[in-house]
C-alpha cells in the first residue's frame, strides 16, 4: 500500500515539476535592446509574474502599433512569445517567434536574431516533448558554436542536449553536458543550478549511483538556500523521490516524500497532512503484503492501460484517416476548381490583351502610318514629332508584349526602371533593395520581372497604398524576394477562395514555375508577398 500512495504522489510531483521548470525557463530576458525596449521587457516580466497576462499582451500590442523599426518589432513579437509560453500556449508562442524572426532578418543584426530564435524554438519544442525536432535545431545551434547566445541560454541548451543523451541511454554524454551547463550557469545564473542538479539526480538514478545522487541533491539544496528560492528546494526533493522510486527503493522514496511534505506544508497543509497520514499508516503494513498488492495493482493498471491505449489508438487512427481523406478530397476539389478558374481567366486575359493590341495597332499605329504615307505622297516632309510619336507608340506596345530591355540591361535595372515609371507618373512611391548577380536563368528573370510587375499592378489597383518596397537578395541557395506595401490589406484566404484573384494566382503560379513558393500575408498595416526561389546558377 505504501507503493500505491507513492505512485499517486509521483504523479502529483511530475505535474508540479513541469510547472516549476516552465516558470523558471520561461523567465529569460532578451539582450541587445535599446533602453525603452529594456523597460518594456521589465514591465512585461513583472506583469507575467503577477499573472496579469491580458495586461501584458495589451502592453506589447500597443508597443508594436507604434514601432518604428524592424528591431523593435522583433522584440515586440519575441516578448509576445514569452508571454504565451507562460500561458502554456506553445503553438502560439512558436508562431510569434516566426514573426519576430521575419522582422529580425530585415535588420543589420539578422544573424544575432536568427541564432537566438533558434535557441528559443528548441526550448519550446523540448517542452512539447518534440525531442527530435528540438535536437535537430540544437545541432544547428551547436554547429555555429552557440554564436550570439548568452551564457545562460547556452547552459540551458546543454541541459536539453544532456537530457536527450539521457533518453538515448548515453549516460556519459549526458553527464558531460550537465557538467558543462553547471560550469557556465554558476556565473551567469546560479539560481538555475537546482534545475541542472535535479537532472543529474535523475541521471545518477538511472546509473544506479545513489552516492552521486546525494551529492547532487546537497548541491541543489545549497544553491536554493543561497538564492532563497523555496520552490527550488521542493524541486530537489521531488527529484529524489522520483529517483528512489524509479530504483525501487521505496523506503528512501518515502523518507524524501516526508521531507517534501514538511517543506510544502505551508502551501497546502491539509492535503499534505492527509497524504502523510495515509503513507504513515501504509508504511506499517508487512513488506510481503505491500509487494503483492503492488504487483496486483500494476497488472490491473497495465491491462487496463493496454486496452484503453489500444482502443484509443484505433479510434484516433480511424478518425484521423477519415478526416485526412475528407480534407484531402475537399482540398483537391477546391484546387481543381481554382485551377480551372485560373486557366479560364488566363485565356480570357490573353484574348483581351490580343484585342487591346490589335486595337492599338489598327486605330493608332496604322492610322498614323497612313497619315504619314499620304504626307510623303503629297511631297510634304513629315514632322519629327509625328515620327517620334509613332516610334514611342510602337515601343510601348513592344514593352507590354515583352520587356526587351530586360535582355539588354538585366533584371535589376529593369525592375528599377519599372519602379521609376510608377514614381514618374506619380502613381506610387516604390523603394528597391536589390542584391542580384544572375542567380536565375533568362527565363527565370522574365518570370520574376512579371511577378514584380503583377504585384505593383495589384498594389496600384486595390491596395490604396502610398508606398511600396521591393527587396531581392540571395541567402544560401535561395533567392529571397519581398514585395511590401502600406495599403489597407485584405483577407488572404477569402480572396484566394473566391476565384477572382487572378493577379495573386498569377504570382503564385509563376513562383511555382520557378520551383519556388510564394506566401502572402496581409493586415491593417499592409500586405507582404514573400517568395523563395531556388538559385538556378551563379
NORSUL-V465839 format. One line per field, one symbol per residue. ss: DSSP state (H for helix, E for strand, - for the rest). psi: psi as a letter, one per 40 degrees, with the letter a starting at -180 (. if undefined). A space follows every 50 residues. Layout:
ss = ???
psi = ???
This chain:
ss = -HHHHHHHHHHHHHHHHHHHHHHHH---------HHHHHHHHHHHHHHH- --HHHHHHHHHHHHH----HHHHHHHHHHHHHHHHH---HHHHHHHHHHH HHHH-----HHHHHHHHHHHHHHHHHH---HHHHHHHHHHHHH------- HHHHHHHHHHHHHHHHH---HHHHHHHHHHHHHHHHHH-HHHHHHHHHHH HHHHHH---HHHHHHHHHHHHHHHHHH--HHHHHHHHHHHHHHHHHH--H HHHHHHHHHHHHHH----HHHHHHHHHHHHHHH---HHHHHHHHHHHHHH HHHHHHHHHHHHHHHHHHHHHHHHHHHHHHHHHHHHHHHHHHHHHHHHHH HHHHHHHHHHHHHHHHHHHHHHHHHHH------HHHHHHHHHHHHHHHHH H--HHHHHH-HHHHHHHHHHHHHH----EEEEEEE------HHHHHHHHH HHHHHHHHHHHHH---EEEEEEEEE--EEEEEEEE------HHHHHH--- -HHHHHHHHHHHH---EEEEEEE--EEEEEEEEE----
psi = dddddddddddddddddddddddddefhiiifiiddddddddddddddde fgdddddddddddddeheidddddddddddddddddefgddddddddddd ddddefiefddddddddddddddddddefgdddddddddddddeffheii dddddddddddddddddefgddddddddddddddddddgdeedddddddd ddddddefgdddddddddddddddddefhdddddddddddddddddeegd dddddddddddddedddgddddddddddddddeeiidddddddddddddd dddddddddddddddddddddddddddddddddddddddddddddddddd dddddddddddddcdddddddddddddeehhiiddddddddddddddddd dhgdedddeiddddddddddddddefdihhiighghgfeiiddddddddd ddddddddddddefidiihhhhiihbfihhhhhiifaeiihddddddeee gddddddddddddeeahhhhiiadeaihhhhhhhhdi.
